[in-house]
Amino acid sequence: MRIYKTDKSIIVEEGGICFLSPEQNWDQLINHDDLYDWLGHQVSKLQPAGDLPWLEALSIQAPIGSQELWAAGVTYLRSKTARMEESKESGGASFYDKVYEAERPELFFKASGGKVRGPNARVRIRRDSSWNVPEPELTLVVTSSGKIVGYTIGNDMSSRSIEGENPLYLPQAKVYDGSAALGPCIWVPGKEIPSSTLIAMTIHREGINVFEGQVTIDQMKRGHDELVEFLYRENSFTYGSYLMTGTCIVPGNDFTLASGDIVRITIDGIGTLINTVE
């Protein structure tokens, strides 16, 4: 099942049939530890509200409410390599090698719910950064008790020139207006996402494909439960949280985003998140 947040209502879609969710409070809806079973029970009693063309005609919003969006870094080997490459001039490259092998993962705050951009919305690159990339990431939907109940697609916009100048500049490289997008929905599969799940990203500029890459999530060094356990160790989340799990798709050092670029991120089972760079 998939949950869509629109400007007027919350929609549950299953098998191409759409239903109005009986719970229209987003924060309460996604905080069910038994979300898959709860949704299944509710949908079985509902009349269809429309089909996929009906859904696509609605204004779909970022699938997040009062939750915080966090992110994990250096969870794939390619991410470690990229971070080391961008930081070698500053002498900070060894930090990324160490965190990749360390017991404790890198976790950082990315955005409050109100700052997250949705499908077809514009994401931003910083005016004071010369090297910028999108990072496609499987994003976990976690309840207040720490249970993973769903998945969505995340775009972790990153300023590589700023982070590369000094690792301590990570918050400025990662956290700014328009630096995160989620969507198009929350996928609630009722079981753990398959390790063969494919993440793919393309970037188009003036109608030309200037980058494409793909990876399966089994290349991730750390487990999803492991990341959530560290995030929840000394943090409480009244309405649950979202956690980006890192990326293995990183454009080469000769690539930087430009205004007008169209970023398409697709993850098996979830769909495609499309954003244009402002």
N, C-alpha and C positions, 0 to 999 in steps of 0.2 A: 504494500500500500504506500501511497505517496500523499503528503500533506502540502497543500499550496496555501499561501497567505495572499489574499487579494486586498484591494483597497476597501472592500465592503464586507468580506466574509472569509471564512476558512473552509477550504474545499478538501475533501478526502477523495482520492481517485484510486480505483482498483480495476484493472483489466479494461481500461478505457471508459469506464462508467464513473461519473462524478456525483458526489453526495455533499450536501451541506453538513458540516460537522455539527453534532448536537452541542459541542462545547465550543463557544466562540471566543473564549478567553485564551489567547495563545499561551500565556505563561502557565496556566493551569493544564492546558491540553498536553503539552509536551513533557510535563513533569510527572506523568504516570510511569511508574516502574514497569507496569505491565501494558505498555502502550499498544503493542501489536494486538494482544488479546482484547484489550478494551475497545480499540477501534473496530476490530472484527465483530464484536458483539453489538456495537452501536450501528454499524453499517447494515447489519443483517435486518434491522428494523426500519430502515429508511427507504424512501422512494428516491429514485434517481433524479438529479437536478439537471443533468446535461451530459454531453459527451466531450471528447477531446477538442473538437473545433469550438464548442461552447466555452470550454476552459481557456483555450488559447486567445479568445476574444476579450478575456478579462484582463485587468491591470494587475499583473502578478508582482508582488513585493518581495523584498528580502525576507526569507523565512526565519525571522528572529524577533524576539520581543524585548523583555527586560534583561535578557541574559548577557553575560560578558563573553566576548570572543577572545580566546587565548590561542597561542601557537607554539608548536614545538619546532626546534631547529636542529639541523645536522643529524637527521634520522636516517638519511640515505647516504651512501658513499659519494654519489655525485655532488650532493649538497656540501659535504665536507670538503671535497676537492675544490669546488667553486669558491667557497668561503676562504680557503687557504690561498687560492690564486689572487683574490681581490685584496687580501690583507698582507701579502708578503712584503710590500714596500714599507708598511708601518711596523713590521716586526710582530704582528699579531697572529700570524698564520698558525703557530703551534697551539693556540687556544682551541681552535676548531678540531685539530687532530686529537687533542686531549679529551674534549667533551664527547667526541664520537665514541671513544673507548671507555669513557667513565661510567660509573654506575648511575650517577644522577644525570638526567637529561637536561637539555636547555629548554626552558619554558619561559614565555614572555607574554604580557598582556598586549593584545592587538587592537581591540576597539570595543566601545560600548555598543549595545544593540542599535541605538539611534543613529550611529555613524556608519553603519554597514550599508553598502549599496546593494541593490537587487539586480535581477535579470534585466538586461538591456539598458541599465543605468550607466552613467559615466564614472569611471575610476580616474585617479589623478596620478601624475608624476610631479615630484617636488620641483619648484622653480630653482632651488639652490643645489640640485643634484644633476650631474652630467652623465650618469650611467644608471639606467633604470630598467627593471624587468618585472614581468608578472611571474608568480610562482603558483602553479596549479596544485591544490592539496585536497585530499580526502579529509573531510571535516566531521568529527564525531559530535553527536547530540547526546548530552549527558544530563541525567536528572540530578536533583539536589542531593540524592543519596549516593551518587557516583555510578549509576548504572547507565551503560551505553544503550540507548533505545532507537537510535536512528543515525542517518548519515546524510550529508549534503556536500555540495561542491564549494570549495573556497578558492578565492584568488587573493593571494598575499602579495600585494604590490610592494616592491622593495627598491630602495635606493642604494645600489651597490657601491657607488663612489663614496657615500657618506659612511657606510659601515666599514668599507675598506680602509678609510682614512684612520679609523681607530675603532676597535670593537666596542668601546664604551659608548659609541654613538649609535648603538643598535636601536634604542627607542626612537631617535630622530629618523633613522633609516626606515623604520617599520610603522611608526604610529603617527599618522597625520590625516587630515581630512581627505576622504576618498581613497584611502589606502587598503580597503578591504571590501570584497564583494562575496555574497553567498547566494546560492540558489541552484536550480529554479524551485526546488522543493525539498522536503525532508522525506527520505526513503526509509520506510519502516519495514524491514524484511522479516522480522520475527526471529532471526538467528544472526550469527556473526557473518559479516560480509566475507565472501570467498576470497582466498588469498590470490586467486588468478584474476581478480578484478583489474581492468585496464583503465589507466588514466591517460588521456590524450589531450594535447594542446596545439592549436594553430594560431598564428598571428598573421593577419592580412593588412597590407598597407597599400592604399590606392588600388584595391582589387587584386593585388599580387600577394601570393603566399610567401612571406619572408622568413617564417620559422614554423617547424612542426616537430613534435616529439611525442613519444609515448613510453609508458612503463607499467608494469604490473606491481601491485602493492606488496607482493611477496619479497621484493627487494629491500623492504624497510627493515632496518636493524632492530628497532624496538617494537614491542607489542603495544596494541592499543590500550589494553588494561593497565599495562605498566605506566604509560604516560598519564592516564587518568588518576592512577593511584598517587603519583607524585604531585599532580596538580591539586588533589584534594587533601593532601597531608595536613596542611595548615591553612587551608582556604575553605570557606563555606559559600555556597551559592544558593540563595533562597529559591530562585526560579530555574536552577540548573545552569549549564554552561555549554559553550561550543569550543571544540579544540581542533585546530588545524594540525595535521600530523606530519607536516614537512613535505618536501618535494625532491624528486629525482630528475625533474625536467628543467634544466637551466640553460638558457641560450648562451652561446659562446661569448667570449670576452670582447668580440668585435661588434656585438649587437646591443643597441639600446632602444627603448621605446620612443615613439614620436606621437605627437598629438594627432588624433584621427585613426590610430591603429585599432583594429578590431581583434579582441582576444576571445577565442572560443575554447572552453575547457569542457571535455566530455568524460564522464565516469560511468562505467557499466552499471546499470540498474537505477541510476539517478536521473540522468539526462544530460543536457548541455547548458552551461552558463555562458552567456555572451555579454561582453562589456566593451564599450568604446573608450579609448583613452582621451581624456579632456585636453 
